[in-house]
Structure formats: structure tokens, C-alpha cells
């Protein structure tokens, strides 16, 4: 009787521990969803539900109504549980409709880097970030150079604020546009080229010229980098002229980016003039921390407008 009671107490305690762990993971993901959706609306449209399964069963995830259900075997290491649950969630939650139209390695890199981004944001569980890098991210990328290259591209674009706000936003729109359409290979090539295009911008040195317009078959956009030269006063005229030229090239989206306090006021002046242009429809404006090529953290600015004639 005593032995049975002890087993019951142990089982009840373990069950309560598993329930608390699942709730903790779900709460952390919910907070990340709320934060990331301020950068791109509905980028993560699904919540998370963790279900514990026997260790011999395969770990997987599936979408059920408005949640991603993650099937995971419980581990006494909380970092292991959080890392694997986050990665399985990202695989189903991030741009699911675009997956047939992007390279499988790019898709995996997006999963890995979104999981890394989420885990880093969990300040009270920061050890899970190190566990993920050492146990999952590094082993996968060391065995696959192509995957590693895609991850490095995403890392660089994320430091400059381009990963979620431009790359994932445009892939999200691509997925919606191509929903239920069989992939022919063209969109995979286009999405790869688009990632390389953003990487060039992210790696751009001060004063260096790189292409800022991408006109593929499905992705058509222009990025306007707003900076005030140190040697002269500069108004909005040249930027507005550039925007009008890009609209004549039939781009669908105009992205305004600026970095540093000295450029923020100018960027907002350009933004206000864009709001008055009948050809444009504002969809987003945001300030955010970003890393400069020199490695210091500066304030970043992003505003996005649709070309009304093409949207």
C-alpha cells in the first residue's frame, strides 16, 4: 500500500511538472509571437500547444485549428524541451504557404534562425539559447555548407533589420500569391536570388553602391536607404524623386530604411511626403534597434508603402 501510494505521488508530481513545463514553453512562444507580429502582421499566425509523448515515438508537429501542436518526449533538461519545441513550432508556423516555392535549405535556415531569434529573446531562459546553438544549430550547419551559407545570410540581414521586415514579409506575400499553385522551379530560383539581393544590402559599406531594386516575376520592390551626407544639408527632394522613378518601374512595394539619430528626422520627413502621394498606401512604420557595419547598436527606422496601382 505504501509503495503504491509513493508511486502515485511520484506520478502526480511528474505530471504536474510536465504540465508546468508545457505551459511555460507556450507562454514564452506567445510573447515572441506578440513581439514579432509588430514587425510583420500575421507572420506567426498560430499559437502553440505542447503534448508530451513516449520517447520511442517520433517528434513532430502539425497544425490544428489556430495552433501548432508539437509532439515531444519530455526531458529533464528544460533547455532541451524549450529548444526542440521552438524549432518544431517554427517549422510549421513560419510562412507555411511559401514552403513549396523556396529552396528546402533556405526553409530550414529560416526555421533555425527564427528559433534562435526566439530563444535569444527569452531573457529568463537564456541558457536555452546556448543549448540550441551548441546542440542543434552548430551540428546541423557544420555538416551542410549550403545550409550554413543560408544561415549566415539570414544572420547578416537580421542584424540590419531586413530578415523579418523584408525577406519574410515578401516570402509571406509570395506564399499567399502562389497558394495552391504547383511550384515549377522559377519561384525557388527567384527566392534564392532575393535572399542574395538582401544580403548584398546588409553587407553594404558606407558609400558603396549596391542594387536596391529587385524586379523578379513575383517579387518586385525597391529599398530606399535614407542617409544625410556629413558634408551637406539634404532635403527630401532627391529621395522623393527616386521613389517616383521606382514606381515607374512597376515595383509593388517601397521600403524606406534609415539608421542612426542623425538620419531619423530626415526619414520621417520623407515618410510624411510619401503619405501625401496618391500612388502610395502606407502599411507599416517602426523604429527598432539595429547593428551598424562597425558593430555598434543604433536606432533603425522602417516604413513600408504599397504601390496603389499594383496592390
Secondary structure, 3 states (H helix, E strand, C coil): CHHHHHHHHHHHHHHHHHHHHHHHHHHHHHHHHHHHCCCCCCCCCCEEEEEEECCCCCCEEEEECCEEEEEEECCCCHHHHHHHHHHHHHHHHCCHHHHHHCCHHHHHHHHHHHHHHHHHHCHHHCHHHHHHHHHHHHHHHHCCHHHHHHHHHHHHHHHCCCHHHHHHHHHHHHHHHCCCCCCCCHHHHHHHHHHHHHHHHHCCCCCCCCCCEEECCCCEEEEEEECCCCCCCCCCHHHHHHHHHHHHCCCCEEEEEEECHHHHHHHHHHHHHHHCCCCEEEEEEEEEEEECCCCCEEEEEEEEEEECCCC
